Amino acid sequence: MQREMAELRMQLARERRRNEELQRALRGRSPDSPIDGVLRRPERDVPREQDDDLKQPDADRPGPEPGCPPVDGPDGIPFLVETSRDNVRTIVEPIAERLDECRFYPMVGPARLHHSQYKCTITFDETRRSHWPVPYTFTEQVEEVVYFDKNRLIRCAGPVTK
């Protein structure tokens, strides 16, 4: 069994090497040439000799590559344009509220459906800052409106029968 596993590992390593050679040939690059000015760490071809069950789940996960552009997020691009939100105010207003008649719901039993609708207004000061290429700070007051519904079941004695 161990011999078969070792043979499979060697076949996998050979296939990886072949794939890398084909990819390099397609890209027209030598194996040690920098990619966009960044030298990348070579991937390991030889499988580790430890049990896969014993290693920690995040131990082999690669980190961010050096020289890669930062990931855009909801707050802008780090070190280029940054966004902050200050003086956040939230106002929740009920719009409608309705209570349905008592009826039977499977896995719940007799209950009434309570519908609620709300309007949520969020007001904040959004500040955008950039230090490069031209330093600037821009602040504006922003108002976002979100409508949401909330439905819940309220137990009751049972539906009216005639």
N, C-alpha and C positions, 0 to 999 in steps of 0.2 A: 504494500500500500504506500509506504513512504517512498519507494523507488519510483512508483507511478507519479506521485505528487512532484517529485524532483524533476522528472522528465517533463511534466506539464509546465512547471515553472520555467524550465530552460526553453521550451517551445514558445512560451509567452514572451520571454525576454528577447528571443530571436525575432519574433513578429514585431515587437515594439521597435527594435533597431531598424528593421526593414521599413516600417512605416515612417520613422524619423528620416531615414535616408531619402525616401521618396518625397517627403514633404520638403526637405532641404533642396532636392533637385528641382522640384517644381517652383520653389521660391527663388532659386538661383543663388543661394547663400551657402557659405561654408559652415561647418558645425560650430565654430567658435567665433563667428562674426557677430558684432553687436547688432541688436535689433532696435532701430530708432535711437541709437546712442546708449542703450542700456544693456549691460551684460546680464544674461539670465543664468540662474543656477541650473546645471544639468539635472535632468530627472534621473532617478535611480533605476537602473535596469535590473539589478540583482534583487530578488525578493528577500525580505528580512527573514531571519531564521527563528523568529518568535511566533507564538500562537496569535492568530488574529483575535481570538476571544479575550486575550489578556491585555491587549493594548487599549489605551484610552481612546474614546471616540474622536476627540478633537486633536489628538497628538500629531497626526499626519496631515491635517488640513493645512494647505498652504496659506500663508498670510498675504497681505497686499504686496505686489511686486514693487520694488523701488523704482521710482521714475514714472510710474503710471499716473495718469491724470486723476485728480480727486473725484470722488463720486458726487454728482449733483444731488442735493437733498432739498427738503422743503424750505430750508433757510438759506438757499443760494449755493454758490460755489465757494468752498472754504478758501480764504486768503485772496479771493478775487472780488466777489460781491457777497456780502453777508447781510442777512435780514434779521431784525429783531422786532418783537411785538411787545409793547408796553401799555400800561393803563387799560387792561382788558376788563370790559364791563359786559355782563350777561343779563339780559332781561327776558324772562319767560312769561308769556301771556297765554292763558287758556283761550282757545277759539270756540270750541264746541265740546259738549259732553252729552253722551246719549247712553241710555240703558235699555238693552233689548229685553224681550219677554223671557220668562223662564222656559228652558227646554232641556232636553237630555243630550249630553255630550258623551261619546264613548270614552272610557277610561277616566272620566271625571265624575259623571253622574249628573243630576239636575243642577243647572247653573244658569246665571244670566251673564250676558256679554256686555261689559262696560267699555264703551268707545270714548277715548279722550283725544282731542287734537290740540296741539300747542304751536305757538309761533315763538321761536327763540331768536332774539336779536343780539348779536355779538358786535361790540364796538371796541376798536383798539387803535393805537398809534403804531403804524408800521414804519420802521426806520431802515433804509437801505444805505449801507456804507461800502465804499470801495477805496482802497489805498493805492491801487495801481491800475491802469497807467495814469489816470488822472484822479487825484483824491477828491472825493465828494461825499456828502451826507444828504439824504433826502428823506424827509418825514412827511407822512400824510395820514389823515384820519380815515380809517376804513370801517365800513359797516357791512357785516354779513348777516343774512337772514336764512334761517333753517326752519322748515316746517316738519314736525314729526307727529306720528300717531302712536298711541299706546292703547292696546287692547288687553283686558284681563277678564278672567272668569270669576264670578262671585257666586258661591254656593247658595242654593235656595231650597225650599221645601220640596219642590217638584212641579212639573208642568201641570197646568190646569186641564183636567179631563172632563169630558161631557158625556 
